[in-house]
Amino acid sequence: MDTPIPRKYSLRAEMFKALAHPARIYILDKLRERPRCVCELAAELGLEKSAASKHLSLLRAAGFVEDERRGTLVEYRLVAPCVLDMAACAEGTILENRRKRLEMPE
């Protein structure tokens, strides 16, 4: 018997997919500091502007960032900083559990 998965889980999976690249997590971390344009983020990441733009597009589609046009400049800003807090929490917990497992006598 197949149980339908509620839509909210599909939406959450899409959000996690948007986080599934180190460059995108780096971008979120940088945007936590202050809004930035794609050219600045591309330079910091050592990426082509088109690649940085693609990453930003995925993050925007997932709802993590918003863009604001100022003349010809488009600035991106983080609207969900809690995602970085969640990642830090999970990372800390996972690393602590790994450390405890390594210390356990067998």
C-alpha positions as CSV (number, residue, x, y, z in Angstrom):
1,M,0.0,0.0,0.0
2,D,1.4,3.3,-1.1
3,T,1.0,6.2,1.4
4,P,1.1,9.6,-0.3
5,I,3.8,11.8,0.9
6,P,2.5,15.2,2.0
7,R,3.5,18.1,-0.2
8,K,5.5,19.8,2.6
9,Y,8.0,17.0,2.5
10,S,8.5,17.6,-1.3
11,L,9.1,21.3,-0.6
12,R,11.6,20.5,2.2
13,A,13.4,18.1,-0.2
14,E,13.6,20.9,-2.8
15,M,15.1,23.2,-0.1
16,F,17.7,20.6,0.8
17,K,18.6,20.0,-2.8
18,A,19.3,23.7,-3.1
19,L,21.8,23.3,-0.3
20,A,23.5,20.3,-1.8
21,H,26.6,22.1,-3.1
22,P,29.4,23.7,-1.1
23,A,29.4,26.8,-3.2
24,R,25.8,27.5,-2.4
25,I,26.4,27.1,1.3
26,Y,29.4,29.4,1.1
27,I,27.2,31.9,-0.7
28,L,24.7,31.8,2.1
29,D,27.4,32.2,4.6
30,K,28.7,35.3,2.8
31,L,25.2,36.8,2.4
32,R,24.7,36.4,6.1
33,E,27.4,39.1,6.6
34,R,25.8,41.5,4.1
35,P,24.1,41.7,0.7
36,R,26.3,41.2,-2.3
37,C,26.2,41.3,-6.0
38,V,26.8,38.2,-8.2
39,C,30.2,39.7,-9.4
40,E,31.4,40.0,-5.8
41,L,30.4,36.5,-4.9
42,A,31.9,35.0,-8.1
43,A,35.2,36.7,-7.4
44,E,35.2,35.4,-3.8
45,L,34.4,31.9,-5.0
46,G,36.8,31.9,-7.9
47,L,33.9,31.1,-10.2
48,E,32.7,32.5,-13.5
49,K,29.9,35.0,-13.0
50,S,27.5,32.7,-14.9
51,A,28.2,29.8,-12.5
52,A,27.7,32.0,-9.4
53,S,24.5,33.4,-11.0
54,K,23.2,29.8,-11.5
55,H,23.9,29.0,-7.8
56,L,22.1,32.2,-6.7
57,S,19.1,31.3,-9.0
58,L,18.7,28.0,-7.3
59,L,19.0,29.6,-3.8
60,R,16.4,32.2,-4.8
61,A,14.0,29.5,-6.2
62,A,14.3,27.6,-2.9
63,G,13.4,30.8,-1.0
64,F,16.8,31.3,0.8
65,V,17.7,34.5,-0.9
66,E,16.0,37.5,-2.5
67,D,17.4,39.9,-5.0
68,E,17.0,43.7,-5.3
69,R,17.7,45.7,-8.4
70,R,19.5,49.0,-7.9
71,G,19.9,50.5,-11.4
72,T,22.0,47.9,-13.3
73,L,23.3,46.3,-10.1
74,V,21.4,43.3,-8.5
75,E,22.1,42.7,-4.9
76,Y,21.3,39.4,-3.2
77,R,20.5,39.1,0.5
78,L,19.9,36.2,2.8
79,V,16.3,35.9,4.0
80,A,16.5,32.6,5.9
81,P,19.6,32.8,8.1
82,C,18.2,30.1,10.3
83,V,19.3,27.5,7.6
84,L,22.9,28.2,8.6
85,D,22.1,27.8,12.3
86,M,20.5,24.5,11.5
87,A,23.5,23.4,9.5
88,A,25.9,24.4,12.3
89,C,23.7,22.6,14.9
90,A,23.7,19.4,12.8
91,E,27.4,19.6,12.0
92,G,28.3,20.0,15.7
93,T,26.1,17.1,16.8
94,I,27.4,14.8,14.1
95,L,31.1,15.7,14.8
96,E,30.5,15.2,18.5
97,N,28.9,11.8,17.9
98,R,31.8,10.7,15.7
99,R,34.3,11.8,18.3
100,K,32.4,9.8,21.0
101,R,32.4,6.7,18.8
102,L,36.1,7.0,18.2
103,E,36.8,7.2,21.9
104,M,34.6,4.2,22.8
105,P,36.6,1.0,23.6
106,E,35.6,-2.0,21.6
